[in-house]
């Protein structure tokens, strides 16, 4: 009986295709990018990312939104919340975002992504200049006050472990591409701020 061939990098070779990411972007009529929204649970990442996507869709921009909670129902349903599982979750989402940007889309990722080194690893997976880190800056106290899913209540009661900001660290970006301060501005205005940034970078047409 022949031995199974191990799925390793020294066995698998990259299959070349005729069309590349430049061809896909040209057909889309836009420049691809990955908008990476990071922040604590209940900080407003998904809300703001959704508002940005609606604005881009109205402007004729082709997008896709990858939400951290939604992906745990499918792509990462086998993962827990240990540090190693979170790193693997980040790796998977980064690879999906890269594939979607290769297809010419503007990809919005709403993801706690607590570790700075993993966010930098995600940036390194993308084409130069296409990764835009967006820090949704909301204090732990404000997130706990909002607590739309009851997670903070459960974590503070000791019912949940490895909860980001409590017994698992959140490493805030030191120099994000966009810094959204939710204590000072509402979600609608913050979404406009992101779109304005994209316009200034030539990713979205003015007007």
RAVEN-V990153 format. One record per residue. N is the residue number from 0. PSI is psi in whole degrees, 0 to 359 (none if undefined). NEAR is the number of other C-alpha atoms within 10 Angstrom. D_LAST is the distance of its C-alpha to the last C-alpha in whole Angstrom. Layout:
n	psi	near	d_last
N	PSI	NEAR	D_LAST
N	PSI	NEAR	D_LAST
This chain:
n	psi	near	d_last
0	130	3	66
1	145	4	63
2	147	5	61
3	138	6	58
4	122	8	55
5	141	9	54
6	83	8	50
7	160	8	49
8	336	8	47
9	357	7	50
10	317	8	51
11	132	10	47
12	150	8	45
13	127	6	42
14	117	5	41
15	142	7	39
16	160	6	37
17	316	5	36
18	143	8	32
19	184	12	30
20	330	15	27
21	319	14	25
22	318	14	26
23	317	18	25
24	321	18	21
25	319	12	21
26	323	11	22
27	334	15	19
28	33	14	17
29	169	19	16
30	129	19	17
31	157	29	19
32	162	26	20
33	115	27	22
34	109	24	21
35	104	28	24
36	118	25	25
37	147	27	28
38	172	27	30
39	162	25	33
40	135	23	34
41	14	23	32
42	338	24	30
43	10	23	27
44	305	27	26
45	321	24	25
46	311	14	24
47	317	23	21
48	319	25	21
49	317	19	21
50	321	19	18
51	316	24	16
52	319	21	17
53	318	15	16
54	318	15	12
55	320	17	12
56	318	13	14
57	333	10	12
58	4	13	9
59	15	13	12
60	133	21	13
61	123	18	17
62	170	21	19
63	140	18	22
64	122	18	23
65	110	20	27
66	133	19	28
67	315	19	32
68	316	14	34
69	321	12	33
70	335	15	34
71	350	14	37
72	344	10	38
73	278	9	38
74	320	13	37
75	31	19	39
76	343	12	41
77	0	10	44
78	148	13	43
79	213	14	44
80	21	14	43
81	166	13	45
82	318	14	44
83	322	11	45
84	323	14	43
85	322	19	40
86	316	17	40
87	321	16	40
88	315	23	38
89	317	23	35
90	314	17	36
91	312	16	36
92	320	20	32
93	318	23	31
94	319	14	33
95	316	15	31
96	320	28	28
97	316	24	28
98	319	15	29
99	324	19	26
100	326	25	24
101	330	20	27
102	356	18	25
103	7	25	22
104	158	24	21
105	117	26	19
106	128	25	22
107	123	23	22
108	116	25	25
109	105	26	26
110	128	22	30
111	312	25	32
112	71	25	33
113	340	23	35
114	124	19	37
115	320	14	35
116	326	12	37
117	326	17	36
118	322	21	32
119	326	12	33
120	323	14	34
121	317	23	31
122	319	20	29
123	336	14	32
124	340	16	32
125	164	19	28
126	154	14	27
127	129	9	27
128	0	11	23
129	348	20	22
130	121	24	24
131	109	17	22
132	125	22	24
133	112	23	23
134	112	24	26
135	96	27	26
136	101	19	28
137	133	20	31
138	156	17	34
139	318	18	37
140	319	11	38
141	320	13	35
142	320	16	35
143	327	19	38
144	319	13	38
145	302	15	35
146	58	16	37
147	336	11	36
148	4	10	38
149	14	11	41
150	321	16	41
151	318	25	41
152	315	14	44
153	320	14	46
154	316	17	45
155	336	14	47
156	0	9	50
157	14	10	50
158	342	10	50
159	136	13	47
160	166	14	47
161	42	14	45
162	125	20	42
163	130	20	40
164	347	17	40
165	283	13	43
166	9	12	46
167	134	14	43
168	152	13	41
169	120	18	37
170	101	15	36
171	141	17	33
172	137	19	31
173	332	9	32
174	68	10	29
175	159	15	26
176	325	16	23
177	130	17	21
178	108	18	23
179	117	26	23
180	101	16	25
181	343	17	26
182	340	10	29
183	336	8	26
184	145	10	23
185	166	13	23
186	319	18	21
187	314	12	18
188	325	14	17
189	323	21	18
190	319	21	16
191	323	15	13
192	319	16	15
193	315	21	15
194	319	21	11
195	320	16	11
196	317	15	13
197	323	18	12
198	317	14	9
199	335	12	12
200	0	10	14
201	16	12	12
202	337	18	13
203	134	18	9
204	146	15	6
205	154	11	4
206	none	5	0
